[in-house]
Amino acid sequence: MHRNLSPEKGILVIGFLPEQISKLEKSLDEWIRMTNYGTILIEGTEKFTSLQQKFFFKILSEDSRDFQLIFTETPGIEPTEIFRPFRELLPQRTIVVPGLDEFSSSQKKSLIELILEELKESMGREDLRLSEENLHKVLKMNFGKNLSGLRNLLEESILSSSGSEIGILDRKEGQDRILTIPDSEDLDLRRAVEAVERQKILLAQKLFSGNQIRMARALGISRGSLQYKLKQLEIG
């Protein structure tokens, strides 16, 4: 969808929203700038507060926007709070995406190739290729319904590749959990900090094509601290 609507612009996946509307408004402005008025995908509408629902209902009700908003929702889970106009608007704009485990082998192959092309383009690594052997290695992996787990694996593999071929990393226990920003009810502070640090560093890595001096300057840390974080978070 993003490739069809605004392929030349950025896309950002958000797993956590500020509860205060003033902070949410500032964050949205920042996300819009970061994507260059591209696509913002926000996960878990079932967790939105009524105030957050009112905020996004107002935006969705506007006649025109210069950026794209996409929401995801976990099937079968009742929303914690309800702002009826927002909840009634969602079904009108809903696209049902099947779980990854419902895809056939050929569909998974097409999906992997599509995600790879998008990642290679956004990271400036169009020269990379995925061998048939490594493609079959990914196809054999069990991601359940977790599409983000597949995307994370491919992204990490591209970042760690030094030659012209993408080497597929072995999946590590808990890796998908670390890559996803916890929700507001999760009190695991260490995991939340790691997730935010990883997200910001990966974004800086994309924006500055891996230039550590420019990355460190943008992140507001020293190059030595950045190198330590890259090693600690196992970012190639």
N, C-alpha and C positions, 0 to 999 in steps of 0.2 A: 504494500500500500504506500509506504513512504517512498519507495523507488519510483512509483508512478506519479505521485503528487508533487514531490520536491526532491528529486534525486541529487540535485547540485547542492543541497543544504544539509545540515547536520540533524542527527536524531539523538535524543536523550531519554533514557529509561529511568523513571523515578519510582522508588519503592517506599518513600517516607515523605509525609507532608507536615509542615509546621502547623500546629493547632491554632495559633493566633493568626487571624486573617491579615493583619498588617504585615506579618512576617511572610505569610503565604504569598501575598501580593508582590512583595519585594523579591521573593524566591522565583516566582513566575517570570518576572521581568529579567532576572539573571539567566534563567533557563532559555528564554527567548533569544537573548543576546548570544549565549553560548552556542546555540544551534543556528545562528544567523537567520532567525525567523523560519526555522525548519519544523521538525516534528517532535512533540513532547508526548511520550507514552507514560501514563501514570497507572501504576498497578493497584488493584484491590479497592474498587469503589465500595465494596461491602463494608469497609472499615472507615469510610468517610464520616465525619461528624456532620450534623445538620447544617452547621455554619459553612463547612467546606463545600457541602452540596449546594447551598445557596450561592456561594461564590462562583462555582463553576457553571451553575445554571444561568447566571447572569451573563457569563462569557459566551456560553453556547447559544444563548438567545439573541446575541448580536447578529445583525445582518451580514457582516463581513469581518473576517479576521485575517491578518497577514501571517499567521502561523497555524500549524495543524495540532489539534489535541486528540489523543487517542487514549481510551481507558480500557483496563482489563478488570474482570471480575471473576472470582472463584465460583464455579457452579455449585449449587446445592447449599450455599451458606447464606443465611439470612443477614441483611444489613443490620449493623448495630444501632444505627439511627436512621430516621427517614424524613427527608424533605420531599413531599409528594411530587411537586412539579419536576424535580430533578430525576426522581425514580421513574416517572412516567415518560420522561424524554429519552431515557436510555434505550428502551426497547425499539424506539423508532430509528435508532442509529446503531443497532447491534449487528455485529458480524460474528457468527459462531465459528470458532477456530477449534478443530478437533485436537485432542491430546496427542502428543508425539507417538504414544504407543498404539494409536489407531491408524497410523500411516502404513501403507504398504512399503515394501523394500524400494520399489521404483520411486515412490513419492518421497521417501526419506532421502534417496540419492539426489533427487532434484532439489530438495530443500537444502541439503548440505552444500550443493554447488551454488545455489542462490545466495546463501548466507556468506559463503566464502568470497564470492565476487563482490558483495557489498562491503565486507570487512577489508578485503585487499584494496579496494578503491579508496575507502575512507582512511586507511592507514598508509597509503602511498606505496603499497607492495604488490602492484599488479604483475610484477615479474615472477611471483611465486606460483608454484603448481603443486597439486596434490596427486600423488601416484595412486594407481588402482589398488595397490597393496594397502596403503594408508586409508583410502576411502573405505575399503572393506573392513578395516580395523574399526573405523568409526561406526559403520553400519552394525557391527556385532555388539557394540556397547549398549547397555541398558540404561536409558535415561528416564524410563517411565513416561510420565506426561510432561516432563520438565524440558521445555523448549529452550529456556534460558540456560540450562546446564549444557546443552549442545552448543549454543552460541558462545558461552564462556570458554568451553574447551577449544573451539576453533580459534577464538580470539587469542587465548593464551598461547596456542601452538604457533600462530603467525608471529606473535611478539618474540617468541623464543627461537624462531628459525633464522639461521645465519646465512644459509646458502640459497639456492634457487628452488629447493623443494621443501614443502611444509612437513615437518616431523610432528606426528601426533603424540602429544604427551599422554602418559598414563594418568587415568583419573585417580585423584587422591580422595580419601574418605573425608567428607566434610567440606570439600572444595566448593561445591555449589552453595552450601550454606554460608560460607564466608563471603562469597561474591555478592550475595543478596543483602541489601540493607534491611535490618530487622524492623518489625512494625513498632508502633509507639508503646505497646504493652510489654515488649521484650526488654527485660532489665539487664541483659548481658552487655555491659558497657564496653568491655574489651572487644567483643565481636562487632558491635556497632561502629566503634572507632576504626577498626581494621577495614570494615566494609566501606566507610566513607573515604578513608585514606586511599584504598585501592581504586575506588571510582575516580577520585580526583587525579591520581597519578596516571591512570590509564588515559584519562581525558587529555591531560597535559602531554602525554607521550604521543597521542594522535595529533594534537594541535601543532606540536613543535617537531614532529617527525623524529622523535627520540633524542633530540639535542638536549643533553642534560643540563647545560648551563642555562639555557632559556627556560627549561622546565623548572629548575630550582628557583629561578628568579620569579616566575609566575606563581609558584606555590608558596613563595615567601620563606624558603628554607635554604640552608647551605647545600652545595653540591655533595659534600660528604654525607649529610643527613639524608639526602635523596638516595644516594647509593646504598646506604644502610637500609632504607625503607624498601628499595627494590629487592634487596636480598631477603629481608625479613618477610615480605609479602609474596616472595617467590614470583616476581614479575621479571620476565626475561629481558 
